[in-house]
Amino acid sequence: MSFTSQFEDALVFATRLHQNQTRKGNKTPYIGHLLSVAGLVIEDGGSEAETIAALLHDAIEDQGGEATRQEILHRFGEEVTRIVDYCTESTETPKPPWKERKLRYIEQIKQGDVAVCRVSLADKLHNARSLFQQYQQQGDTVWTFFRGGKADTLWFYHQLLPLYQQRLESPMCQDLADILDQLA
């Protein structure tokens, strides 16, 4: 697969948007997460639109809401924006309660197509991998960084996994299932 200059533009745009953001628990630059999710999408055979959406999947929620959505639409088109919309938990400030956001997200993924599920799965797989790595280093204290704690965080991932498995024949599904088993 070859990528157009739109991918490069998305990479620069995502880097700029998230330049001051870090990951929960380990304070690594957030762009590392976005690059990892995009890499998983590419490895899974995702399209350029899916890969760009992977780079931008948290942009609306974390970096500007509707104004950022409109910029994504203008710069990257309807398909990328549609995928990012499905992968956005909330645009409200302040954010709704944790469980409400997660239930809404599950419903969105139920309605999503293969492209949406691929990007969402790549995001959740990278999150779970990072969580497992932190768990190995920090033990149970890692759960204090997550509003849902251990039980609800694992519940959320276990609700999503069968949705991904129904739509995708991807090794990422088994990878996520394995990590969830290890975290449980």
N, C-alpha and C positions, 0 to 999 in steps of 0.2 A: 504494500500500500504506500502510495506517496501522499505527502501532505502539502497543502498550498501555503501561501503566505498568511492565510487566515489563522492557521495553527500557531505560527510564530507570533502573530498579533495577540492571540488569546493568551499565550504564555507570558508575554510582556504585560498585558492587561491584568492577568491574575496576580502576577508578581507585584505590580503596583498596588492593586486593591488590598492585598493581604500583607503588605510589607511590614506592618507593625503588629501582626497577629502571631501568636505562638500556640502550640498544642497544649492541651490540658496535661498537667502532671510532669512533663519533662521540659517544657519551655523551648522546644525546638521550633525553628521557623516554620510557619504554617505552609509555606509553599512546598515543603517536603511532602506533606500529606497530599497536596493536589497533584504533584508530579507522580507520586506512587499510585494514586487512583487512576490517573491518565495512563500510566504504564500498564496497569492491570487490564484496562479496557483495550488497549492496543494488543496485548498478548492474547486476549480473548477473541480477537477478530473484529473488534468494534470499528465503526466507521470514523471518518474524520469529525463529523458532527458529534458523535458520541464522545470522542476523545476531547474535543473542545468543551463539551458540556461537563466532562469529568474535571477539567481544569477550573471550571466556573461553578461547580455544583453548590458551593456555599456562598457565592458572591452576593446573591440577593438577600439571603438571610443574615449574613454577617457584615456586609459592607455596603449598605446604602439603600436597601429596600427597592421601592418602585423606580427610583431614579436609576439605580444600577440595572434593574430589569430592562428599562427602556434603552439604556446604552447597549446592553447585550443584544437586544432585538435589532437595534440599528446596525451594530457592527458584525453580528454573527448569524442573524436570520432567525426565522420562525422555528426551525427544527431544533436548533441548539437551545433556544429560549424555552420551548415546550419541555424538553428534557430537564432543564434546570428548574423550571416551575414545579414539575412533579417531584424533584429531589429536594425542594425547599420545604422545611417543616413549618416555618412561620415567617411572616413579614411584619407582624405586629410588634409594637414597642409600648410597654414591656411585653415580653413573650408570655403567652398563656402558660398555665401550669404544665409541668413536665408530662404527666400522663395524657393530658388532653392533646398536646402536640404529637406525642408518639402514636396515639390512636388515629389522629388525622393523617399522619404520615403513612401508617399501615394501609388506610383506606386509599390514599393516593397511589401507593404501589400496587394495590389490587387492581386499580384501573389502568395502570401503566402498561405499555407494550414492552417488547423485548429490549429496545434501546434504553428505556427508562430503567428497567430491571437490571440491565448490565451495569449502568453507571451507579445505581444505588447499591448493588451487590459489591462492586469494586470498592465503593466508599466504606461499606460496613465491614468488608473483609480487611481492608487496611486498618480501620479502627480497631477491629478485634485483634489483629496481629500486634498492633502497638500496645493495646491493653494487656495482652498476654506477656509481651516483653517487659512492660512496666511491672506486671504482677510478679514475674520471676525476680525482678530486682527489688521490689518494695514490699511484696507480700500483700496482705489484706488492706493495708493503708491506701493502696491505689484506688479502692472503691470510694474513698472520701472525695475524690475529684469528680464524681458522677452523681448528679442529683437523684437518679434512680437507685443508687446504691447497687450492690451486687445482684440482688434478687430481681429487681425491676429492669436493670440493664440487660441481664440475660433473658428475661421474659421478652423484652422488645426484640432482641435478635432472633429468638426462637419463633416469634410470630412472623418475622420476615422470611426466614429460611425456606419454609414450604412454598411461599409465593414465588421466590426465585426459582426453586426447583421445578415448579409447574411450567415456567416460561422459558427457562434456559437449560440447555445441555452444556454446562460449563464446569470445568474442574474447580472453579472458584466456589461452587456450591459445596463440594466435598471439603474443600479447604476450610470454609467457614464452619461447617458442621464439626470438623475435627478440633478446631480451636475452641468452639463453644463447649465441647466435651471436656477439654483440658481445663477450661476456666471454671466449669461446674465442679 
